[in-house]
Amino acid sequence: KTPGTYTVTVTNACGANTQSTTVAAKDCQVYFPTAFTPNGDGKNDFFKILTSYIFEEYLLTVYNRWGQKVFETNDSFKGWDGRFNDKLQPSWNSFIWYCRYKKSGVVTTMKGTVILIH
């Protein structure tokens, strides 16, 4: 996550080799997964934004196919666990999401669908 010059040295019975690379600072893109698996295995258990940015403003809303709001948060580190009214939603259902965030004074909106798999 930090720009700079990084060096690695690999050694084996035949000798050693050193390689360096410089990593520059740049803006990375923001992503949302197209599916998630809230099964408690610690991998992809929550639907949330995939970035390390700190936003000035943030809103993520998830809706089911009937237009009911099933999740909403202003915290980019929190994600949806696949539940609505404390009940895990059916597997392979699609949900619609909408996100609005502000970073460096610029407001961006994104929307898409996500499939819940368990």
Backbone as XML, in Angstrom:
<?xml version="1.0"?>
<chain id="A" units="angstrom">
  <residue number="1" name="LYS">
    <atom name="N" x="0.813" y="-1.208" z="0.000"/>
    <atom name="CA" x="0.000" y="0.000" z="0.000"/>
    <atom name="C" x="0.852" y="1.265" z="0.000"/>
  </residue>
  <residue number="2" name="THR">
    <atom name="N" x="2.174" y="1.103" z="0.180"/>
    <atom name="CA" x="3.051" y="2.262" z="0.272"/>
    <atom name="C" x="3.975" y="2.323" z="-0.939"/>
  </residue>
  <residue number="3" name="PRO">
    <atom name="N" x="4.045" y="3.489" z="-1.619"/>
    <atom name="CA" x="4.977" y="3.613" z="-2.734"/>
    <atom name="C" x="6.422" y="3.566" z="-2.244"/>
  </residue>
  <residue number="4" name="GLY">
    <atom name="N" x="7.332" y="3.150" z="-3.116"/>
    <atom name="CA" x="8.747" y="3.083" z="-2.768"/>
    <atom name="C" x="9.448" y="2.042" z="-3.614"/>
  </residue>
  <residue number="5" name="THR">
    <atom name="N" x="10.723" y="1.799" z="-3.308"/>
    <atom name="CA" x="11.500" y="0.778" z="-4.003"/>
    <atom name="C" x="11.575" y="-0.452" z="-3.124"/>
  </residue>
  <residue number="6" name="TYR">
    <atom name="N" x="11.228" y="-1.595" z="-3.711"/>
    <atom name="CA" x="11.214" y="-2.857" z="-2.988"/>
    <atom name="C" x="12.227" y="-3.796" z="-3.628"/>
  </residue>
  <residue number="7" name="THR">
    <atom name="N" x="12.977" y="-4.505" z="-2.788"/>
    <atom name="CA" x="14.008" y="-5.415" z="-3.253"/>
    <atom name="C" x="13.789" y="-6.788" z="-2.638"/>
  </residue>
  <residue number="8" name="VAL">
    <atom name="N" x="13.991" y="-7.823" z="-3.451"/>
    <atom name="CA" x="13.887" y="-9.189" z="-2.964"/>
    <atom name="C" x="15.130" y="-9.945" z="-3.433"/>
  </residue>
  <residue number="9" name="THR">
    <atom name="N" x="15.647" y="-10.780" z="-2.545"/>
    <atom name="CA" x="16.781" y="-11.628" z="-2.884"/>
    <atom name="C" x="16.370" y="-13.082" z="-2.704"/>
  </residue>
  <residue number="10" name="VAL">
    <atom name="N" x="16.620" y="-13.875" z="-3.745"/>
    <atom name="CA" x="16.295" y="-15.302" z="-3.717"/>
    <atom name="C" x="17.607" y="-16.072" z="-3.745"/>
  </residue>
  <residue number="11" name="THR">
    <atom name="N" x="17.723" y="-17.038" z="-2.835"/>
    <atom name="CA" x="18.947" y="-17.815" z="-2.734"/>
    <atom name="C" x="18.620" y="-19.304" z="-2.751"/>
  </residue>
  <residue number="12" name="ASN">
    <atom name="N" x="19.415" y="-20.063" z="-3.501"/>
    <atom name="CA" x="19.311" y="-21.525" z="-3.458"/>
    <atom name="C" x="20.717" y="-22.102" z="-3.596"/>
  </residue>
  <residue number="13" name="ALA">
    <atom name="N" x="20.841" y="-23.398" z="-3.790"/>
    <atom name="CA" x="22.142" y="-24.054" z="-3.859"/>
    <atom name="C" x="22.989" y="-23.570" z="-5.037"/>
  </residue>
  <residue number="14" name="CYS">
    <atom name="N" x="22.374" y="-23.018" z="-6.044"/>
    <atom name="CA" x="23.091" y="-22.553" z="-7.238"/>
    <atom name="C" x="23.554" y="-21.102" z="-7.134"/>
  </residue>
  <residue number="15" name="GLY">
    <atom name="N" x="23.122" y="-20.391" z="-6.118"/>
    <atom name="CA" x="23.528" y="-18.997" z="-5.978"/>
    <atom name="C" x="22.394" y="-18.119" z="-5.520"/>
  </residue>
  <residue number="16" name="ALA">
    <atom name="N" x="22.534" y="-16.836" z="-5.794"/>
    <atom name="CA" x="21.539" y="-15.850" z="-5.359"/>
    <atom name="C" x="21.267" y="-14.871" z="-6.487"/>
  </residue>
  <residue number="17" name="ASN">
    <atom name="N" x="20.084" y="-14.284" z="-6.450"/>
    <atom name="CA" x="19.706" y="-13.257" z="-7.417"/>
    <atom name="C" x="18.884" y="-12.211" z="-6.687"/>
  </residue>
  <residue number="18" name="THR">
    <atom name="N" x="19.158" y="-10.949" z="-6.976"/>
    <atom name="CA" x="18.443" y="-9.834" z="-6.351"/>
    <atom name="C" x="17.742" y="-9.035" z="-7.427"/>
  </residue>
  <residue number="19" name="GLN">
    <atom name="N" x="16.509" y="-8.672" z="-7.151"/>
    <atom name="CA" x="15.726" y="-7.876" z="-8.104"/>
    <atom name="C" x="15.039" y="-6.754" z="-7.333"/>
  </residue>
  <residue number="20" name="SER">
    <atom name="N" x="14.991" y="-5.558" z="-7.924"/>
    <atom name="CA" x="14.319" y="-4.411" z="-7.314"/>
    <atom name="C" x="13.257" y="-3.874" z="-8.258"/>
  </residue>
  <residue number="21" name="THR">
    <atom name="N" x="12.232" y="-3.297" z="-7.685"/>
    <atom name="CA" x="11.188" y="-2.634" z="-8.468"/>
    <atom name="C" x="10.707" y="-1.418" z="-7.705"/>
  </residue>
  <residue number="22" name="THR">
    <atom name="N" x="10.304" y="-0.398" z="-8.429"/>
    <atom name="CA" x="9.780" y="0.816" z="-7.813"/>
    <atom name="C" x="8.280" y="0.865" z="-8.018"/>
  </residue>
  <residue number="23" name="VAL">
    <atom name="N" x="7.560" y="1.093" z="-6.933"/>
    <atom name="CA" x="6.104" y="1.181" z="-6.958"/>
    <atom name="C" x="5.732" y="2.645" z="-6.757"/>
  </residue>
  <residue number="24" name="ALA">
    <atom name="N" x="4.995" y="3.207" z="-7.718"/>
    <atom name="CA" x="4.575" y="4.606" z="-7.649"/>
    <atom name="C" x="3.174" y="4.708" z="-7.052"/>
  </residue>
  <residue number="25" name="ALA">
    <atom name="N" x="2.901" y="5.836" z="-6.441"/>
    <atom name="CA" x="1.564" y="6.089" z="-5.896"/>
    <atom name="C" x="0.607" y="6.349" z="-7.052"/>
  </residue>
  <residue number="26" name="LYS">
    <atom name="N" x="-0.588" y="5.771" z="-6.977"/>
    <atom name="CA" x="-1.602" y="6.030" z="-7.985"/>
    <atom name="C" x="-2.970" y="5.717" z="-7.395"/>
  </residue>
  <residue number="27" name="ASP">
    <atom name="N" x="-3.985" y="6.257" z="-8.017"/>
    <atom name="CA" x="-5.346" y="5.956" z="-7.599"/>
    <atom name="C" x="-5.747" y="4.607" z="-8.159"/>
  </residue>
  <residue number="28" name="CYS">
    <atom name="N" x="-6.174" y="3.731" z="-7.294"/>
    <atom name="CA" x="-6.666" y="2.432" z="-7.721"/>
    <atom name="C" x="-8.171" y="2.514" z="-7.918"/>
  </residue>
  <residue number="29" name="GLN">
    <atom name="N" x="-8.709" y="1.572" z="-8.647"/>
    <atom name="CA" x="-10.139" y="1.584" z="-8.897"/>
    <atom name="C" x="-10.892" y="0.976" z="-7.725"/>
  </residue>
  <residue number="30" name="VAL">
    <atom name="N" x="-12.180" y="1.240" z="-7.715"/>
    <atom name="CA" x="-13.092" y="0.724" z="-6.699"/>
    <atom name="C" x="-13.900" y="-0.400" z="-7.336"/>
  </residue>
  <residue number="31" name="TYR">
    <atom name="N" x="-14.038" y="-1.515" z="-6.637"/>
    <atom name="CA" x="-14.769" y="-2.664" z="-7.170"/>
    <atom name="C" x="-15.807" y="-3.172" z="-6.183"/>
  </residue>
  <residue number="32" name="PHE">
    <atom name="N" x="-16.825" y="-3.798" z="-6.727"/>
    <atom name="CA" x="-17.795" y="-4.561" z="-5.950"/>
    <atom name="C" x="-17.833" y="-5.965" z="-6.537"/>
  </residue>
  <residue number="33" name="PRO">
    <atom name="N" x="-17.949" y="-6.987" z="-5.694"/>
    <atom name="CA" x="-18.046" y="-8.345" z="-6.222"/>
    <atom name="C" x="-19.394" y="-8.565" z="-6.911"/>
  </residue>
  <residue number="34" name="THR">
    <atom name="N" x="-19.468" y="-9.558" z="-7.771"/>
    <atom name="CA" x="-20.728" y="-9.892" z="-8.435"/>
    <atom name="C" x="-21.452" y="-11.030" z="-7.719"/>
  </residue>
  <residue number="35" name="ALA">
    <atom name="N" x="-20.777" y="-11.627" z="-6.732"/>
    <atom name="CA" x="-21.378" y="-12.692" z="-5.927"/>
    <atom name="C" x="-20.662" y="-12.737" z="-4.586"/>
  </residue>
  <residue number="36" name="PHE">
    <atom name="N" x="-21.334" y="-13.277" z="-3.563"/>
    <atom name="CA" x="-20.698" y="-13.483" z="-2.267"/>
    <atom name="C" x="-21.323" y="-14.687" z="-1.588"/>
  </residue>
  <residue number="37" name="THR">
    <atom name="N" x="-20.587" y="-15.230" z="-0.604"/>
    <atom name="CA" x="-20.981" y="-16.481" z="0.044"/>
    <atom name="C" x="-21.011" y="-16.318" z="1.562"/>
  </residue>
  <residue number="38" name="PRO">
    <atom name="N" x="-22.125" y="-15.867" z="2.124"/>
    <atom name="CA" x="-22.199" y="-15.654" z="3.579"/>
    <atom name="C" x="-22.372" y="-16.959" z="4.358"/>
  </residue>
  <residue number="39" name="ASN">
    <atom name="N" x="-21.343" y="-17.819" z="4.294"/>
    <atom name="CA" x="-21.439" y="-19.132" z="4.936"/>
    <atom name="C" x="-20.559" y="-19.255" z="6.179"/>
  </residue>
  <residue number="40" name="GLY">
    <atom name="N" x="-19.951" y="-18.152" z="6.601"/>
    <atom name="CA" x="-19.178" y="-18.155" z="7.837"/>
    <atom name="C" x="-17.785" y="-18.728" z="7.728"/>
  </residue>
  <residue number="41" name="ASP">
    <atom name="N" x="-17.265" y="-18.924" z="6.499"/>
    <atom name="CA" x="-15.928" y="-19.496" z="6.364"/>
    <atom name="C" x="-14.815" y="-18.441" z="6.373"/>
  </residue>
  <residue number="42" name="GLY">
    <atom name="N" x="-15.203" y="-17.174" z="6.532"/>
    <atom name="CA" x="-14.219" y="-16.099" z="6.566"/>
    <atom name="C" x="-13.772" y="-15.604" z="5.206"/>
  </residue>
  <residue number="43" name="LYS">
    <atom name="N" x="-14.345" y="-16.143" z="4.135"/>
    <atom name="CA" x="-14.015" y="-15.723" z="2.772"/>
    <atom name="C" x="-15.287" y="-15.252" z="2.082"/>
  </residue>
  <residue number="44" name="ASN">
    <atom name="N" x="-15.296" y="-14.015" z="1.628"/>
    <atom name="CA" x="-16.445" y="-13.456" z="0.890"/>
    <atom name="C" x="-17.758" y="-13.567" z="1.662"/>
  </residue>
  <residue number="45" name="ASP">
    <atom name="N" x="-17.711" y="-13.432" z="2.992"/>
    <atom name="CA" x="-18.921" y="-13.555" z="3.813"/>
    <atom name="C" x="-19.804" y="-12.316" z="3.770"/>
  </residue>
  <residue number="46" name="PHE">
    <atom name="N" x="-19.257" y="-11.202" z="3.276"/>
    <atom name="CA" x="-20.012" y="-9.951" z="3.252"/>
    <atom name="C" x="-19.922" y="-9.323" z="1.866"/>
  </residue>
  <residue number="47" name="PHE">
    <atom name="N" x="-21.025" y="-8.701" z="1.442"/>
    <atom name="CA" x="-21.019" y="-7.917" z="0.209"/>
    <atom name="C" x="-20.660" y="-6.493" z="0.589"/>
  </residue>
  <residue number="48" name="LYS">
    <atom name="N" x="-19.539" y="-6.008" z="0.062"/>
    <atom name="CA" x="-19.099" y="-4.648" z="0.361"/>
    <atom name="C" x="-18.137" y="-4.164" z="-0.705"/>
  </residue>
  <residue number="49" name="ILE">
    <atom name="N" x="-17.833" y="-2.896" z="-0.638"/>
    <atom name="CA" x="-16.897" y="-2.278" z="-1.574"/>
    <atom name="C" x="-15.503" y="-2.860" z="-1.337"/>
  </residue>
  <residue number="50" name="LEU">
    <atom name="N" x="-14.758" y="-3.070" z="-2.417"/>
    <atom name="CA" x="-13.408" y="-3.616" z="-2.323"/>
    <atom name="C" x="-12.410" y="-2.502" z="-2.613"/>
  </residue>
  <residue number="51" name="THR">
    <atom name="N" x="-11.954" y="-1.865" z="-1.569"/>
    <atom name="CA" x="-10.983" y="-0.780" z="-1.666"/>
    <atom name="C" x="-10.459" y="-0.480" z="-0.273"/>
  </residue>
  <residue number="52" name="SER">
    <atom name="N" x="-9.346" y="0.207" z="-0.211"/>
    <atom name="CA" x="-8.810" y="0.634" z="1.079"/>
    <atom name="C" x="-8.974" y="2.144" z="1.263"/>
  </residue>
  <residue number="53" name="TYR">
    <atom name="N" x="-9.698" y="2.783" z="0.343"/>
    <atom name="CA" x="-9.916" y="4.225" z="0.442"/>
    <atom name="C" x="-10.698" y="4.594" z="1.702"/>
  </residue>
  <residue number="54" name="ILE">
    <atom name="N" x="-10.418" y="5.781" z="2.191"/>
    <atom name="CA" x="-11.227" y="6.401" z="3.231"/>
    <atom name="C" x="-12.056" y="7.475" z="2.507"/>
  </residue>
  <residue number="55" name="PHE">
    <atom name="N" x="-13.369" y="7.367" z="2.597"/>
    <atom name="CA" x="-14.256" y="8.276" z="1.865"/>
    <atom name="C" x="-14.720" y="9.429" z="2.748"/>
  </residue>
  <residue number="56" name="GLU">
    <atom name="N" x="-14.951" y="10.572" z="2.127"/>
    <atom name="CA" x="-15.526" y="11.713" z="2.830"/>
    <atom name="C" x="-17.008" y="11.457" z="3.119"/>
  </residue>
  <residue number="57" name="GLU">
    <atom name="N" x="-17.676" y="10.822" z="2.174"/>
    <atom name="CA" x="-19.083" y="10.416" z="2.318"/>
    <atom name="C" x="-19.220" y="9.049" z="1.664"/>
  </residue>
  <residue number="58" name="TYR">
    <atom name="N" x="-20.165" y="8.257" z="2.184"/>
    <atom name="CA" x="-20.350" y="6.912" z="1.643"/>
    <atom name="C" x="-21.765" y="6.436" z="1.956"/>
  </residue>
  <residue number="59" name="LEU">
    <atom name="N" x="-22.408" y="5.808" z="0.965"/>
    <atom name="CA" x="-23.714" y="5.196" z="1.168"/>
    <atom name="C" x="-23.831" y="3.988" z="0.245"/>
  </residue>
  <residue number="60" name="LEU">
    <atom name="N" x="-24.090" y="2.825" z="0.831"/>
    <atom name="CA" x="-24.341" y="1.602" z="0.073"/>
    <atom name="C" x="-25.719" y="1.100" z="0.460"/>
  </residue>
  <residue number="61" name="THR">
    <atom name="N" x="-26.565" y="0.843" z="-0.553"/>
    <atom name="CA" x="-27.913" y="0.329" z="-0.333"/>
    <atom name="C" x="-28.100" y="-0.899" z="-1.206"/>
  </residue>
  <residue number="62" name="VAL">
    <atom name="N" x="-28.727" y="-1.945" z="-0.633"/>
    <atom name="CA" x="-29.006" y="-3.181" z="-1.361"/>
    <atom name="C" x="-30.509" y="-3.429" z="-1.323"/>
  </residue>
  <residue number="63" name="TYR">
    <atom name="N" x="-31.080" y="-3.801" z="-2.486"/>
    <atom name="CA" x="-32.516" y="-4.049" z="-2.620"/>
    <atom name="C" x="-32.750" y="-5.461" z="-3.142"/>
  </residue>
  <residue number="64" name="ASN">
    <atom name="N" x="-33.874" y="-6.063" z="-2.731"/>
    <atom name="CA" x="-34.234" y="-7.363" z="-3.297"/>
    <atom name="C" x="-35.026" y="-7.154" z="-4.585"/>
  </residue>
  <residue number="65" name="ARG">
    <atom name="N" x="-35.451" y="-8.230" z="-5.211"/>
    <atom name="CA" x="-36.124" y="-8.136" z="-6.520"/>
    <atom name="C" x="-37.475" y="-7.433" z="-6.459"/>
  </residue>
  <residue number="66" name="TRP">
    <atom name="N" x="-38.040" y="-7.278" z="-5.255"/>
    <atom name="CA" x="-39.314" y="-6.587" z="-5.088"/>
    <atom name="C" x="-39.125" y="-5.127" z="-4.699"/>
  </residue>
  <residue number="67" name="GLY">
    <atom name="N" x="-37.882" y="-4.670" z="-4.695"/>
    <atom name="CA" x="-37.597" y="-3.275" z="-4.385"/>
    <atom name="C" x="-37.517" y="-2.963" z="-2.905"/>
  </residue>
  <residue number="68" name="GLN">
    <atom name="N" x="-37.550" y="-3.981" z="-2.058"/>
    <atom name="CA" x="-37.416" y="-3.757" z="-0.624"/>
    <atom name="C" x="-35.954" y="-3.519" z="-0.284"/>
  </residue>
  <residue number="69" name="LYS">
    <atom name="N" x="-35.711" y="-2.501" z="0.543"/>
    <atom name="CA" x="-34.353" y="-2.249" z="1.000"/>
    <atom name="C" x="-33.990" y="-3.319" z="2.021"/>
  </residue>
  <residue number="70" name="VAL">
    <atom name="N" x="-32.947" y="-4.109" z="1.728"/>
    <atom name="CA" x="-32.546" y="-5.180" z="2.633"/>
    <atom name="C" x="-31.297" y="-4.821" z="3.435"/>
  </residue>
  <residue number="71" name="PHE">
    <atom name="N" x="-30.587" y="-3.766" z="2.997"/>
    <atom name="CA" x="-29.371" y="-3.365" z="3.706"/>
    <atom name="C" x="-29.004" y="-1.943" z="3.321"/>
  </residue>
  <residue number="72" name="GLU">
    <atom name="N" x="-28.455" y="-1.209" z="4.312"/>
    <atom name="CA" x="-27.948" y="0.131" z="4.048"/>
    <atom name="C" x="-26.870" y="0.450" z="5.071"/>
  </residue>
  <residue number="73" name="THR">
    <atom name="N" x="-25.801" y="1.096" z="4.618"/>
    <atom name="CA" x="-24.736" y="1.504" z="5.524"/>
    <atom name="C" x="-24.059" y="2.770" z="5.021"/>
  </residue>
  <residue number="74" name="ASN">
    <atom name="N" x="-23.537" y="3.534" z="5.972"/>
    <atom name="CA" x="-22.709" y="4.702" z="5.676"/>
    <atom name="C" x="-21.242" y="4.410" z="5.961"/>
  </residue>
  <residue number="75" name="ASP">
    <atom name="N" x="-20.939" y="3.180" z="6.351"/>
    <atom name="CA" x="-19.597" y="2.768" z="6.727"/>
    <atom name="C" x="-19.027" y="1.854" z="5.644"/>
  </residue>
  <residue number="76" name="SER">
    <atom name="N" x="-17.990" y="2.313" z="4.935"/>
    <atom name="CA" x="-17.443" y="1.537" z="3.822"/>
    <atom name="C" x="-16.739" y="0.254" z="4.279"/>
  </residue>
  <residue number="77" name="PHE">
    <atom name="N" x="-16.495" y="0.122" z="5.568"/>
    <atom name="CA" x="-15.852" y="-1.094" z="6.077"/>
    <atom name="C" x="-16.869" y="-2.160" z="6.474"/>
  </residue>
  <residue number="78" name="LYS">
    <atom name="N" x="-18.147" y="-1.788" z="6.483"/>
    <atom name="CA" x="-19.200" y="-2.749" z="6.826"/>
    <atom name="C" x="-19.865" y="-3.253" z="5.558"/>
  </residue>
  <residue number="79" name="GLY">
    <atom name="N" x="-20.262" y="-4.517" z="5.584"/>
    <atom name="CA" x="-20.904" y="-5.108" z="4.430"/>
    <atom name="C" x="-22.175" y="-5.839" z="4.805"/>
  </residue>
  <residue number="80" name="TRP">
    <atom name="N" x="-22.926" y="-6.233" z="3.792"/>
    <atom name="CA" x="-24.182" y="-6.957" z="3.978"/>
    <atom name="C" x="-23.886" y="-8.434" z="4.166"/>
  </residue>
  <residue number="81" name="ASP">
    <atom name="N" x="-24.519" y="-9.033" z="5.175"/>
    <atom name="CA" x="-24.290" y="-10.446" z="5.495"/>
    <atom name="C" x="-25.295" y="-11.388" z="4.852"/>
  </residue>
  <residue number="82" name="GLY">
    <atom name="N" x="-26.120" y="-10.876" z="3.935"/>
    <atom name="CA" x="-27.091" y="-11.720" z="3.233"/>
    <atom name="C" x="-28.408" y="-11.899" z="3.971"/>
  </residue>
  <residue number="83" name="ARG">
    <atom name="N" x="-28.579" y="-11.164" z="5.063"/>
    <atom name="CA" x="-29.808" y="-11.305" z="5.859"/>
    <atom name="C" x="-30.757" y="-10.128" z="5.652"/>
  </residue>
  <residue number="84" name="PHE">
    <atom name="N" x="-32.042" y="-10.422" z="5.761"/>
    <atom name="CA" x="-33.095" y="-9.415" z="5.749"/>
    <atom name="C" x="-34.071" y="-9.806" z="6.841"/>
  </residue>
  <residue number="85" name="ASN">
    <atom name="N" x="-34.326" y="-8.893" z="7.760"/>
    <atom name="CA" x="-35.158" y="-9.182" z="8.945"/>
    <atom name="C" x="-34.621" y="-10.403" z="9.696"/>
  </residue>
  <residue number="86" name="ASP">
    <atom name="N" x="-33.297" y="-10.450" z="9.853"/>
    <atom name="CA" x="-32.589" y="-11.523" z="10.572"/>
    <atom name="C" x="-32.708" y="-12.894" z="9.922"/>
  </residue>
  <residue number="87" name="LYS">
    <atom name="N" x="-33.126" y="-12.962" z="8.668"/>
    <atom name="CA" x="-33.260" y="-14.236" z="7.973"/>
    <atom name="C" x="-32.337" y="-14.235" z="6.754"/>
  </residue>
  <residue number="88" name="LEU">
    <atom name="N" x="-31.486" y="-15.285" z="6.651"/>
    <atom name="CA" x="-30.609" y="-15.420" z="5.493"/>
    <atom name="C" x="-31.465" y="-15.578" z="4.242"/>
  </residue>
  <residue number="89" name="GLN">
    <atom name="N" x="-31.188" y="-14.786" z="3.247"/>
    <atom name="CA" x="-31.960" y="-14.811" z="2.015"/>
    <atom name="C" x="-31.623" y="-16.046" z="1.182"/>
  </residue>
  <residue number="90" name="PRO">
    <atom name="N" x="-32.544" y="-16.460" z="0.318"/>
    <atom name="CA" x="-32.339" y="-17.678" z="-0.471"/>
    <atom name="C" x="-31.112" y="-17.597" z="-1.382"/>
  </residue>
  <residue number="91" name="SER">
    <atom name="N" x="-30.467" y="-18.732" z="-1.532"/>
    <atom name="CA" x="-29.291" y="-18.836" z="-2.387"/>
    <atom name="C" x="-29.655" y="-18.620" z="-3.854"/>
  </residue>
  <residue number="92" name="TRP">
    <atom name="N" x="-28.701" y="-18.094" z="-4.590"/>
    <atom name="CA" x="-28.790" y="-17.831" z="-6.023"/>
    <atom name="C" x="-29.770" y="-16.723" z="-6.386"/>
  </residue>
  <residue number="93" name="ASN">
    <atom name="N" x="-30.241" y="-15.968" z="-5.408"/>
    <atom name="CA" x="-31.064" y="-14.804" z="-5.706"/>
    <atom name="C" x="-30.166" y="-13.628" z="-6.078"/>
  </residue>
  <residue number="94" name="SER">
    <atom name="N" x="-30.652" y="-12.792" z="-6.988"/>
    <atom name="CA" x="-29.946" y="-11.573" z="-7.368"/>
    <atom name="C" x="-30.490" y="-10.405" z="-6.570"/>
  </residue>
  <residue number="95" name="PHE">
    <atom name="N" x="-29.602" y="-9.504" z="-6.211"/>
    <atom name="CA" x="-29.962" y="-8.293" z="-5.487"/>
    <atom name="C" x="-29.360" y="-7.107" z="-6.220"/>
  </residue>
  <residue number="96" name="ILE">
    <atom name="N" x="-30.032" y="-5.982" z="-6.146"/>
    <atom name="CA" x="-29.584" y="-4.764" z="-6.805"/>
    <atom name="C" x="-28.931" y="-3.885" z="-5.764"/>
  </residue>
  <residue number="97" name="TRP">
    <atom name="N" x="-27.796" y="-3.292" z="-6.095"/>
    <atom name="CA" x="-27.121" y="-2.411" z="-5.156"/>
    <atom name="C" x="-26.853" y="-1.056" z="-5.801"/>
  </residue>
  <residue number="98" name="TYR">
    <atom name="N" x="-26.769" y="-0.043" z="-4.944"/>
    <atom name="CA" x="-26.490" y="1.323" z="-5.359"/>
    <atom name="C" x="-25.491" y="1.898" z="-4.358"/>
  </residue>
  <residue number="99" name="CYS">
    <atom name="N" x="-24.440" y="2.520" z="-4.845"/>
    <atom name="CA" x="-23.442" y="3.122" z="-3.965"/>
    <atom name="C" x="-23.143" y="4.546" z="-4.426"/>
  </residue>
  <residue number="100" name="ARG">
    <atom name="N" x="-23.054" y="5.427" z="-3.446"/>
    <atom name="CA" x="-22.672" y="6.819" z="-3.696"/>
    <atom name="C" x="-21.554" y="7.134" z="-2.721"/>
  </residue>
  <residue number="101" name="TYR">
    <atom name="N" x="-20.418" y="7.613" z="-3.246"/>
    <atom name="CA" x="-19.323" y="7.981" z="-2.360"/>
    <atom name="C" x="-18.646" y="9.259" z="-2.836"/>
  </residue>
  <residue number="102" name="LYS">
    <atom name="N" x="-17.974" y="9.897" z="-1.889"/>
    <atom name="CA" x="-17.249" y="11.132" z="-2.180"/>
    <atom name="C" x="-15.810" y="10.945" z="-1.741"/>
  </residue>
  <residue number="103" name="LYS">
    <atom name="N" x="-14.882" y="11.151" z="-2.681"/>
    <atom name="CA" x="-13.457" y="11.022" z="-2.406"/>
    <atom name="C" x="-12.741" y="12.192" z="-3.061"/>
  </residue>
  <residue number="104" name="SER">
    <atom name="N" x="-11.933" y="12.889" z="-2.289"/>
    <atom name="CA" x="-11.200" y="14.068" z="-2.777"/>
    <atom name="C" x="-12.144" y="15.086" z="-3.394"/>
  </residue>
  <residue number="105" name="GLY">
    <atom name="N" x="-13.324" y="15.228" z="-2.801"/>
    <atom name="CA" x="-14.298" y="16.212" z="-3.259"/>
    <atom name="C" x="-15.123" y="15.800" z="-4.462"/>
  </residue>
  <residue number="106" name="VAL">
    <atom name="N" x="-14.854" y="14.618" z="-5.025"/>
    <atom name="CA" x="-15.565" y="14.155" z="-6.214"/>
    <atom name="C" x="-16.585" y="13.088" z="-5.814"/>
  </residue>
  <residue number="107" name="VAL">
    <atom name="N" x="-17.854" y="13.308" z="-6.226"/>
    <atom name="CA" x="-18.924" y="12.358" z="-5.936"/>
    <atom name="C" x="-19.036" y="11.366" z="-7.089"/>
  </residue>
  <residue number="108" name="THR">
    <atom name="N" x="-19.087" y="10.077" z="-6.737"/>
    <atom name="CA" x="-19.207" y="9.011" z="-7.723"/>
    <atom name="C" x="-20.381" y="8.125" z="-7.340"/>
  </residue>
  <residue number="109" name="THR">
    <atom name="N" x="-21.155" y="7.696" z="-8.328"/>
    <atom name="CA" x="-22.235" y="6.734" z="-8.073"/>
    <atom name="C" x="-21.959" y="5.478" z="-8.898"/>
  </residue>
  <residue number="110" name="MET">
    <atom name="N" x="-22.279" y="4.343" z="-8.302"/>
    <atom name="CA" x="-22.129" y="3.054" z="-8.960"/>
    <atom name="C" x="-23.368" y="2.236" z="-8.657"/>
  </residue>
  <residue number="111" name="LYS">
    <atom name="N" x="-23.714" y="1.306" z="-9.541"/>
    <atom name="CA" x="-24.835" y="0.414" z="-9.293"/>
    <atom name="C" x="-24.585" y="-0.900" z="-10.015"/>
  </residue>
  <residue number="112" name="GLY">
    <atom name="N" x="-25.262" y="-1.941" z="-9.548"/>
    <atom name="CA" x="-25.082" y="-3.239" z="-10.175"/>
    <atom name="C" x="-25.929" y="-4.293" z="-9.500"/>
  </residue>
  <residue number="113" name="THR">
    <atom name="N" x="-25.611" y="-5.538" z="-9.780"/>
    <atom name="CA" x="-26.313" y="-6.669" z="-9.154"/>
    <atom name="C" x="-25.286" y="-7.578" z="-8.502"/>
  </residue>
  <residue number="114" name="VAL">
    <atom name="N" x="-25.766" y="-8.300" z="-7.500"/>
    <atom name="CA" x="-24.934" y="-9.266" z="-6.802"/>
    <atom name="C" x="-25.757" y="-10.520" z="-6.554"/>
  </residue>
  <residue number="115" name="ILE">
    <atom name="N" x="-25.123" y="-11.666" z="-6.647"/>
    <atom name="CA" x="-25.795" y="-12.954" z="-6.395"/>
    <atom name="C" x="-25.327" y="-13.484" z="-5.051"/>
  </residue>
  <residue number="116" name="LEU">
    <atom name="N" x="-26.272" y="-13.901" z="-4.236"/>
    <atom name="CA" x="-25.983" y="-14.494" z="-2.933"/>
    <atom name="C" x="-25.911" y="-16.010" z="-3.116"/>
  </residue>
  <residue number="117" name="ILE">
    <atom name="N" x="-24.797" y="-16.603" z="-2.695"/>
    <atom name="CA" x="-24.603" y="-18.045" z="-2.834"/>
    <atom name="C" x="-24.273" y="-18.624" z="-1.465"/>
  </residue>
  <residue number="118" name="HIS">
    <atom name="N" x="-25.007" y="-19.651" z="-1.050"/>
    <atom name="CA" x="-24.659" y="-20.345" z="0.212"/>
    <atom name="C" x="-24.998" y="-21.801" z="0.130"/>
  </residue>
</chain>
